[in-house]
Amino acid sequence: MAVPDYQSMMLPLLRFAGEKNDETSTGEAVEILSKEFRLTDEDLKEMLPSGIQATFFNRVGWASTYMKKAGLLEATRRGYFRITTRGQELLKKQPKTINVKLLKQYPEFLEFQQLKGTRSGDREISSRGTLDVTTATPSEALETAYENLRNELADELLSRLKKSSPSFFEQVVVELLVKMGYGGSRADAGKAIGKNGDGGIDGIIKEDKLVVFQEEKGSNLH
C-alpha cells in the first residue's frame, strides 16, 4: 500500500505509546507502525523530494511532533518520547481518528500553529507533485514548493533561450560549461566564437581544471 499520510499515523502512534506506557524511540515507532500498515520494502524506501530522508520516517516524526505540541506525547530526550496523562485520557475516549482538527481543541497546539505557521502542513502532495488537500508534512510542503519553483524557473529560462539569438545562445553554452568546472576563470577558460557559416564551432573550452589539453568543440546545439 502507499505510505499513509502523517495524520493517519497519529492514532496508531498514540495507541502504541499508550500500550508501551514507557519511553520509546521514533525508530521503534517506525518499525512497529510499518508492520501495522503492512508497508513493503519499496514503501519504506520512498524518499522525500530532496532524497535526504525516507517519507515514512518523516511522517511518523511529524505525527509525533504534532501530538507533542498538543500535549498528548512528551519528549524525554532526543529521538525519544512517551505518552502523557492527557494522551491516556484521549485514548480512553476511543477516538475514531486523531488529526489536526482534533488537536486544535488544545490551546498549546493552537499556539504552536500561530507561532510556527504550520498550517502549510495540512496539505497533501499529489502524484503530480502539486499540493492538494490535507495530509503533507511541513517538510514535504516546503520541498515540493521548492521543486515547483525550480521547475518553473527552468521552463522560463528554456523558453527565453529558445527565443534568443544564436550568438547569445552560444555564449550561454560557454558560460554553462565554465560553471561546470571546465577551465579556470571565464576569461581564461572559454570564449564564444560562433559565427554564421563557421561549421558549427560554437566555442573553445579548456578540457578540465587541470588544463591537460584544449580543443575546439562543435556543439551544433539548436
N, C-alpha and C positions, 0 to 999 in steps of 0.2 A: 504494500500500500504506500501511498505518498506520505511524506513526513507531515505529521499533524501540525497545525498552527499552534503558536505558543499559548493561546487562551485555552485550547482544548487540553493542554497538558496541565493546567492549574489544578483541577480537581484530583486527577490521578497522583500528582506530585504531593498534594497536601495529604491525601489518604496514605501514601507511602510514608510520609514523615510522621503521621499520626500512629500508624501501625508500629513503626520503629520506636517512636516516643523517646528518642535519644539523638545525639549528634550524628549527622550523616553528611556525606560529601556530595558535591554536584556530580562527580564521576560515578558514584554508586547509584545515584538517582537516574543518570543517563542509562546505565546498564539495566536497571530494573524496568524503567519505562519503555526502553526499546523492545524488551520482551513482551510487555503488556500490550504494546501497539503492534506487535508482530512485524517489526521492521526487518527488511532484508539487509544484507551486507551492502547492496547497492544504495539503499535508502540512507544508510549510515555514512556512506562515502560522499553523499551530496554536500557540496560546499556552497558557502556564500559567494556572491559575485566576485569578491576580492580573492577568493581561494585561500584565505588565511584560516578560516575556522569552519568546522562542519555545521551544516544548517541545524541538525537536530540538537547538537550540543548548545548552539547559540539560543535556540528556542527554549530549551529546558532552563538555561541560565536566566533568560528574561522572565520566564514564568515564576522562577524563584525570586528574582529581584522585585517584581511587581507585588508578590504576596508579602515580601518583607516590608515593602513600603506601606502595605495595608495593615501590618502588624499580625499577620497570620503565621509568618515564619520569622525567625530571628537569626542573624549571623552569629556564629560562635567564634570563628576565626576564618582566615582567608580560604574560600572554597568549601566551607562547612556551614551547616545551618541545622536548626531543629524547630519543631512546631511550638507555637506559643499557646497559652491558655485560650486566647481569642480564636486561634486556629482550631483547637479542640472543640470549642463551643460551636463553631460553624459546622464542623463535621457532624455534630450531634443533631443538627437541624436537617441533615441528609439532603443537601442541595443537589439538584439535578446537574448543575453546571456551575463553574466559577469562571467569571470573565471580568473584563474591565468595568462593565456596567455594574456588576455586583460589588466590586471593590470600591466604587465611588461612594458607597454608604459610609466608608470610614474616612474621617476628616484628614487623617495623616496621608492617605493616598491622594486625596484632592489637593492637598498642599504640595505633594510631590509633583503632581501633574502641572500645577501652576508654576512651580519653580524651575522644573526641568524641561517643560514643553514637550512632554512625551505623547501628546495627542497624535503625533505622526505615527506612533507605533500601532495605532488602532486601524491599520490599513493592511491590505493584502497585496502581494505581488503575483500577478498572473503569469502564465507560461510565456506571454509575450514580453515580459519584463516591465510591465506598467503597474502602477499602483491601483488596486481596485477597492475592496471593501474592508474588512475589519480584522485582519489577522497577522500582518507582518510585524516583526520586531523593529524597534528603532534602528538597529544595525542594518537590517535588510532594507528598510525605507531609505536610509541615508546612502547606502551603497548603490541601490537602484537609481536613486535620483542622480548620483554622480555618473553612473554609467549612461543614463539617458542624456545628460548634459554633454558628456564627452562624445557620444554618437551624433548628437545634433550639431556639435561643433565640427566634427569630421565631415558630415554631409555638407555643411555650409562651405567649408574650405574646398572640398572637392568640386562643388558647384562653381565656385569662383575660379578655380584653376582651369576648369573646362572652358570658361569664357575668356581666359587671359590670352595674351599674345604668345606666339611660340618662343620668342626671346625671353619673356618673363618666366614662362614655364621652365625653360632650360636653367635659368638662374635658381629657381626654386629647387630643382633636382640637385644641382651642385651644393646648395646650402644644406639640403637634407643629408646628403652623403657626408658632408663635413661634420654635421652634428652627430652622425652615427659613428664618428671616430676615424674616418679615413683622412689622414693627414694631420697637420698641426693647426695653425690658425686659418681663418677664412682666406686671408690674402696669400698665405704661403701654400695652402693645400689645394685649392681649386679655383677655377675660373670658368665662366660660361663663355664658349666661343662659337656657339651655333649661329649659322648664317643661312640664308636661302641658298640652296644648291650646294651645301657643304658635305653632302654624302651622309648626313645623319650623325655627324660628330657633334654632340651637344656640350661637351665639357671635358676638361682634363682634371683628373683626381689622383693624388698620390695613393698608392695601393693600400697602405696602412700606416699606423702611427710610427712604426719603425722605419718607414720610408725605404723599404727594401728595394722597390723599383717603381717606376712610373710609366704608364702607357696611355694612349688615347683610348677612350671608351665611347663607342657609338651606341647610344641608348635607343634611338628611334622611338621614343615614347610618344604616345598620342593621347 
